[in-house]
Amino acid sequence: MMKLGKKSIALLILACLIVAQMYVVFAEEAMSEETVTEEKVNEEKVNEEKVNEENETTARTIIHSLETLTEILVAENLEIEKIKLNHEMLLLNLEQTLEDYEELQEDVENAKDLVEVREKQVDIIKDELSDIPVGAPERAQALAQLNWNVQLLDAAKRSYEGIIKQEANMMESLELMKLQRDQSSRNRKQEIEKIKANFEKNYFQLVLLENQKEVFKKQLENLDMLIESEKVKKNLDLTTQMAIFELEKDRSKMFFNIRNVENNTEQIREKIKTDINVSVDEELLIILTIEENITVRQFVLSDVIEKFMNNNLSLETSLRMTEVKREVHEKIKVAYEEDDNEYKVAYLEIRESEINELTSRRNFEHIVKQTYFQHEQVRIDLLMQLQEKILIEDKFEHTKMQYDLGLISELQYRASELQVEQANLNYVSAKVNYINARITMELLVKGIN
């Protein structure tokens, strides 16, 4: 074995120490690298959970325009679904009623035939009785037979009258069901139009409330500036504490006005969410827009009245039921005499139905006229608010020029700016009122009140 010198042994020990040190360093680096990797994994998991939460939040946030909201409304509305169900039940009931009516008509024919048979028997017995001499033994028997057959005839007539009355009542129900069946499609369309119209009115009310809130917030900012200005003046003895109190009272009122508008806005939003079947936990963001240049429609009163009368389903029903009353009266005449109460009642029911129809026409005409002139009033108001808005905007341009030249204070400038905002709000309010009136008039043209 080769012997190592002291110097060689020292070098060998040093080399071993260096290798050991390098191993420790590599091990530490490996451990450090492994730790960093675990931290990165954990960090990525946390980030992923955050992203998922954000995605879930996004999924709960629904953004819709009026058009898409209306489509969802029609698809989700329960009243429309109920109309469909009622139509299906009506068809089933109508089918059964038609079968019952056909059977009843057979009973009517049988009852009529029986009356005719009884009448012939009575006539035959009367003829036979006329040939029997007075005082003959067989005459008493013939009289008894005649009396018995007269009673049978009276019973047959009463039965016939009852069945005729039953047929008349069933005919009324049947004709009404037929009319409802024929009106079903139009009724559904009109119901959809009414639901959409009410929904649009809520939507435009939201537009108005949002505009009100913005104007109120700017008024609140102006009041804050005025209060600070008055406080500075108070320190210089240029105003009184009472003036500051009055401004602070105005600020408090404006603050509650904002809260009130926010509450009304939230109430309408929640109503819309219920209408389109959105849960309370989901956030509904509505794109609120209104026509920049409002479309003003011109209606002719006589034309609106005529179209309403022609398209109104209630009036159509009233008219048809008057016709049915006349048909019922004709049926009653077959079995009853003019002096019978049933005959008189059937005639009076015709007159009552005719009066009801005329009363409905007059009431509807009042409604159409009232709505027409309301539409004209808000149309005039819309034009006035537009002119007022243009004048105030022109005035503001002059005020802005003065402010840019340093001729007026910021408070004066903001007060003038607020006048513009208020004029815009008044114009938006007039537009919303007009849109609502226009929607109502368009419904009337379609026969919907």
C-alpha positions in Angstrom: 0.0 0.0 0.0 1.2 3.4 -1.0 1.8 5.7 1.9 0.5 9.2 1.7 2.4 12.1 3.1 1.0 14.6 5.5 0.5 17.1 2.7 -1.4 14.6 0.6 -3.6 13.6 3.5 -4.4 17.2 4.2 -5.3 17.7 0.5 -7.5 14.6 0.5 -9.4 15.8 3.7 -9.9 19.2 2.1 -11.3 17.6 -1.1 -13.7 15.5 1.0 -14.8 18.6 2.9 -15.4 20.4 -0.4 -17.4 17.6 -1.8 -19.5 17.3 1.4 -20.1 21.1 1.3 -21.2 20.9 -2.3 -23.6 18.0 -1.5 -25.1 20.1 1.4 -25.5 23.0 -1.0 -27.1 20.9 -3.7 -29.4 19.3 -1.1 -30.4 22.7 0.3 -31.1 24.0 -3.2 -33.2 20.9 -4.0 -35.2 21.3 -0.8 -35.6 25.0 -1.5 -36.7 24.2 -5.0 -39.2 21.6 -3.8 -40.6 24.1 -1.2 -41.0 26.8 -3.9 -42.8 24.3 -6.1 -45.3 23.4 -3.4 -45.9 27.1 -2.6 -46.5 27.8 -6.3 -49.0 24.9 -6.5 -50.8 26.2 -3.4 -50.8 29.7 -4.8 -52.1 28.5 -8.1 -54.9 26.6 -6.3 -55.8 29.8 -4.4 -55.8 31.8 -7.6 -57.9 29.2 -9.4 -60.5 29.3 -6.5 -60.6 33.1 -6.8 -61.2 32.8 -10.6 -63.9 30.3 -10.0 -65.5 32.6 -7.5 -65.3 35.4 -9.9 -66.8 33.2 -12.6 -69.6 32.3 -10.3 -70.2 35.9 -9.5 -70.2 36.7 -13.2 -72.7 33.9 -13.8 -75.0 35.4 -11.2 -74.8 38.8 -12.8 -77.3 39.1 -15.6 -77.2 42.0 -18.1 -80.2 42.6 -20.3 -81.7 45.2 -22.6 -85.4 46.0 -22.8 -85.7 43.7 -25.9 -84.2 40.6 -24.3 -86.0 41.3 -21.0 -89.3 41.4 -22.9 -88.6 38.1 -24.6 -87.8 36.4 -21.3 -90.9 38.0 -19.8 -93.2 36.5 -22.4 -91.5 33.1 -22.0 -91.8 33.1 -18.2 -95.2 34.8 -17.7 -97.6 32.5 -15.9 -100.7 34.3 -17.1 -99.9 33.5 -20.7 -99.3 29.9 -19.7 -102.6 29.9 -17.9 -104.4 31.2 -21.0 -103.0 28.2 -22.9 -104.1 25.8 -20.2 -107.6 27.4 -20.1 -107.8 27.1 -23.9 -107.1 23.4 -23.7 -109.6 22.9 -20.9 -112.1 24.9 -22.9 -111.7 22.6 -25.9 -112.3 19.5 -23.7 -115.4 21.1 -22.0 -116.7 22.3 -25.4 -116.4 18.8 -26.8 -118.3 17.3 -23.9 -120.9 20.1 -24.0 -121.4 19.5 -27.7 -122.1 15.8 -27.0 -124.5 16.7 -24.2 -126.2 19.3 -26.5 -126.7 16.7 -29.3 -128.3 14.3 -26.8 -130.5 17.1 -25.4 -131.7 17.9 -28.9 -132.7 14.3 -29.3 -134.6 14.6 -26.1 -136.2 17.8 -27.4 -137.4 16.0 -30.6 -138.7 13.1 -28.6 -140.6 15.5 -26.2 -142.0 17.3 -29.2 -143.1 14.1 -30.8 -144.7 13.0 -27.6 -146.7 16.3 -27.4 -147.9 15.8 -31.0 -148.9 12.2 -30.2 -150.8 13.3 -27.1 -152.5 16.1 -29.1 -153.6 13.6 -31.7 -155.0 11.3 -29.1 -156.9 14.1 -27.5 -158.3 15.2 -30.9 -159.3 11.6 -31.7 -161.1 11.2 -28.4 -162.8 14.6 -28.8 -164.1 13.5 -32.3 -165.3 10.2 -30.8 -167.0 12.0 -28.0 -168.8 14.3 -30.4 -170.5 11.3 -31.9 -171.7 9.9 -28.6 -175.2 11.2 -27.6 -175.5 13.1 -24.3 -176.7 10.7 -21.6 -175.3 7.6 -23.3 -173.6 5.2 -20.8 -170.3 5.2 -22.9 -170.1 9.0 -22.8 -169.0 9.0 -19.2 -166.2 6.6 -20.0 -165.2 8.7 -23.0 -165.1 11.8 -20.9 -162.9 10.1 -18.3 -160.6 8.9 -21.1 -160.5 12.5 -22.5 -159.7 13.9 -19.1 -156.9 11.4 -18.6 -155.3 12.1 -22.1 -155.6 15.9 -21.5 -153.6 15.4 -18.3 -151.0 13.4 -20.2 -150.9 16.1 -22.8 -150.3 18.8 -20.1 -147.6 16.7 -18.6 -146.0 16.2 -22.0 -146.2 20.0 -22.7 -144.6 20.8 -19.3 -141.8 18.3 -20.0 -141.3 19.8 -23.5 -141.2 23.4 -22.1 -138.7 22.3 -19.5 -136.4 20.6 -22.0 -136.7 23.6 -24.4 -135.7 25.9 -21.6 -132.8 23.6 -20.7 -131.8 23.5 -24.4 -131.9 27.3 -24.5 -129.6 27.7 -21.4 -127.2 25.1 -22.8 -127.2 26.8 -26.1 -126.1 30.1 -24.4 -123.3 28.3 -22.7 -122.3 26.5 -25.8 -122.2 29.7 -28.0 -120.2 31.5 -25.3 -117.7 28.6 -25.3 -117.5 28.6 -29.1 -116.8 32.3 -29.0 -114.1 31.9 -26.4 -112.5 29.2 -28.5 -112.5 31.5 -31.6 -111.2 34.4 -29.6 -108.5 32.3 -27.8 -105.6 33.2 -30.2 -106.5 36.9 -30.2 -107.0 36.9 -26.5 -103.5 35.4 -26.0 -102.0 38.1 -28.3 -103.8 40.9 -26.5 -102.7 39.5 -23.1 -99.1 39.5 -24.3 -99.5 43.1 -25.5 -100.8 44.2 -22.1 -98.1 42.4 -20.2 -95.4 43.9 -22.4 -96.9 47.3 -22.1 -96.9 47.3 -18.3 -93.4 45.9 -18.3 -92.1 48.7 -20.6 -93.7 51.3 -18.3 -91.7 49.8 -15.4 -88.6 49.9 -17.5 -89.0 53.5 -18.5 -89.8 54.4 -14.9 -86.4 53.0 -14.0 -84.8 55.2 -16.7 -86.5 58.2 -15.1 -85.4 57.2 -11.5 -81.8 56.8 -12.6 -81.8 60.3 -14.1 -83.4 61.7 -11.0 -80.8 60.1 -8.8 -77.9 61.6 -10.8 -79.5 65.1 -10.7 -80.1 64.8 -7.0 -76.5 63.8 -6.4 -75.3 66.8 -8.2 -77.6 69.0 -6.2 -76.2 67.4 -3.1 -72.7 68.3 -4.2 -73.7 71.9 -4.8 -75.3 72.1 -1.4 -72.1 70.8 0.1 -70.1 73.5 -1.6 -72.6 76.2 -0.6 -72.5 75.1 3.0 -68.6 75.2 3.0 -68.8 78.7 1.4 -71.3 79.9 4.0 -69.1 78.6 6.8 -66.2 80.6 5.5 -68.5 83.7 5.3 -69.7 83.0 8.8 -66.1 83.1 10.1 -65.9 86.5 8.4 -69.2 87.6 9.9 -70.7 87.9 6.3 -73.6 85.5 7.0 -75.5 84.0 9.9 -75.7 80.5 11.5 -79.3 80.4 10.5 -78.4 80.5 6.8 -76.1 77.6 7.3 -78.9 75.7 9.2 -81.3 76.2 6.3 -78.7 74.9 3.8 -78.0 71.9 6.0 -81.8 71.2 6.2 -82.0 71.4 2.4 -79.1 69.0 2.2 -80.8 66.6 4.6 -83.9 66.7 2.4 -81.9 66.0 -0.7 -80.1 63.1 1.0 -83.5 61.5 1.8 -84.7 62.2 -1.7 -81.8 60.2 -3.0 -82.5 57.4 -0.6 -86.2 57.4 -1.6 -85.2 57.2 -5.3 -82.8 54.4 -4.6 -85.6 52.5 -2.7 -88.1 53.0 -5.6 -85.4 51.9 -8.1 -84.7 48.8 -6.1 -88.4 48.0 -5.7 -89.0 48.2 -9.5 -85.8 46.1 -10.2 -87.0 43.4 -7.8 -90.5 43.4 -9.5 -88.8 43.0 -12.8 -86.7 40.1 -11.4 -89.9 38.4 -10.2 -91.6 38.9 -13.5 -88.7 37.3 -15.5 -88.2 34.6 -12.8 -84.8 35.8 -11.5 -84.0 35.0 -7.9 -83.3 37.6 -5.3 -79.7 36.5 -4.9 -78.9 37.1 -8.6 -77.9 40.5 -9.7 -79.8 42.0 -12.6 -78.1 44.7 -14.6 -80.4 46.4 -17.0 -79.2 48.5 -19.9 -81.3 51.7 -19.5 -81.8 53.7 -22.6 -84.5 56.0 -24.0 -85.1 57.4 -27.4 -82.9 60.4 -28.1 -85.4 61.9 -30.6 -88.8 60.7 -29.4 -91.2 59.5 -32.0 -94.4 61.5 -31.6 -97.5 59.8 -33.1 -100.6 61.6 -34.4 -103.9 59.8 -33.6 -107.3 60.6 -35.1 -110.0 60.3 -32.3 -112.7 58.9 -34.6 -110.3 56.4 -36.1 -109.1 55.2 -32.6 -112.7 54.8 -31.4 -113.7 52.7 -34.5 -110.7 50.4 -34.3 -111.1 49.9 -30.6 -114.8 49.0 -31.0 -113.9 46.6 -33.8 -111.1 44.9 -32.0 -112.3 44.8 -28.4 -113.0 41.2 -27.3 -115.4 42.1 -24.5 -117.6 44.2 -26.8 -117.5 41.4 -29.4 -118.7 39.0 -26.7 -121.5 41.3 -25.6 -122.6 41.7 -29.2 -122.6 37.9 -29.8 -124.5 37.2 -26.6 -127.2 39.7 -27.7 -127.6 37.6 -30.9 -127.7 34.5 -28.8 -130.5 36.0 -26.6 -132.5 36.5 -29.8 -131.9 32.9 -30.9 -133.0 31.8 -27.4 -136.2 33.8 -27.7 -137.0 32.1 -31.0 -136.6 28.7 -29.3 -138.7 29.8 -26.4 -141.5 30.9 -28.8 -141.8 27.3 -30.0 -142.9 25.9 -26.6 -144.4 29.0 -24.8 -147.2 31.3 -25.4 -146.8 35.1 -25.4 -148.6 35.3 -22.1 -146.2 32.9 -20.4 -143.6 34.3 -18.0 -140.8 32.4 -19.7 -141.6 34.1 -23.0 -141.7 37.6 -21.5 -138.5 37.0 -19.5 -136.7 35.8 -22.7 -137.8 39.0 -24.5 -136.8 41.2 -21.6 -133.4 39.5 -21.5 -132.9 40.6 -25.1 -133.6 44.2 -24.2 -131.3 44.0 -21.2 -128.5 42.5 -23.3 -129.0 45.3 -25.9 -128.8 48.0 -23.3 -125.7 46.4 -21.7 -124.0 46.4 -25.1 -124.9 50.1 -25.7 -123.7 50.9 -22.2 -120.4 49.2 -22.8 -119.9 51.1 -26.0 -120.5 54.4 -24.3 -118.3 53.5 -21.4 -115.5 52.4 -23.8 -116.0 55.6 -25.8 -115.5 57.6 -22.6 -112.3 55.7 -21.9 -110.9 56.2 -25.4 -111.6 59.9 -25.4 -110.1 60.4 -22.0 -106.9 58.5 -23.0 -106.8 60.4 -26.3 -106.8 63.8 -24.7 -104.3 62.7 -22.0 -102.0 61.7 -24.9 -102.5 65.1 -26.5 -101.7 66.8 -23.2 -98.4 64.9 -22.6 -97.5 65.4 -26.2 -97.8 69.2 -25.8 -95.9 69.0 -22.5 -93.1 67.1 -24.3 -92.7 69.8 -26.9 -92.7 72.5 -24.2 -90.0 70.7 -22.2 -87.9 70.3 -25.3 -88.1 74.0 -26.0 -87.3 74.8 -22.4 -84.3 72.4 -22.5 -82.9 74.1 -25.7 -83.3 77.6 -24.2 -81.5 76.6 -20.9 -78.7 74.9 -22.8 -78.2 78.1 -24.9 -78.1 80.1 -21.8 -75.6 77.8 -20.2 -73.2 78.2 -23.2 -73.1 82.0 -22.3 -72.6 81.2 -18.7 -69.8 78.8 -19.5 -68.1 81.5 -21.6 -68.3 83.9 -18.6 -66.9 81.2 -16.3 -64.0 80.5 -18.6 -63.2 84.2 -18.6 -63.3 84.3 -14.8 -66.3 86.6 -14.7 -68.4 84.4 -12.5 -67.6 82.0 -9.6 -67.6 78.3 -9.7 -70.8 78.2 -7.6 -72.6 80.3 -10.1 -71.3 78.1 -12.9 -72.4 74.9 -11.1 -75.8 76.4 -10.4 -76.2 77.1 -14.1 -75.0 73.6 -14.9 -77.5 72.2 -12.5 -80.3 74.1 -14.3 -79.3 72.2 -17.5 -79.4 68.9 -15.6 -82.8 69.7 -14.2 -84.0 70.7 -17.7 -82.7 67.4 -19.1 -84.4 65.6 -16.2 -87.7 67.4 -17.0 -87.4 66.5 -20.6 -86.7 62.8 -19.8 -89.7 62.8 -17.5 -91.8 64.3 -20.3 -90.5 61.6 -22.6 -91.3 58.8 -20.2 -94.8 60.3 -19.7 -95.3 60.5 -23.4 -94.0 57.0 -24.1 -96.5 55.6 -21.5 -99.3 57.6 -23.1 -98.3 56.4 -26.6 -98.2 52.8 -25.4 -101.7 53.1 -24.0 -103.0 54.6 -27.2 -101.5 51.9 -29.3 -103.2 49.3 -27.0 -106.5 51.0 -27.6 -106.1 50.8 -31.3 -105.7 47.1 -30.9 -108.9 46.9 -28.8 -107.1 46.6 -25.4 -108.1 48.7 -22.4 
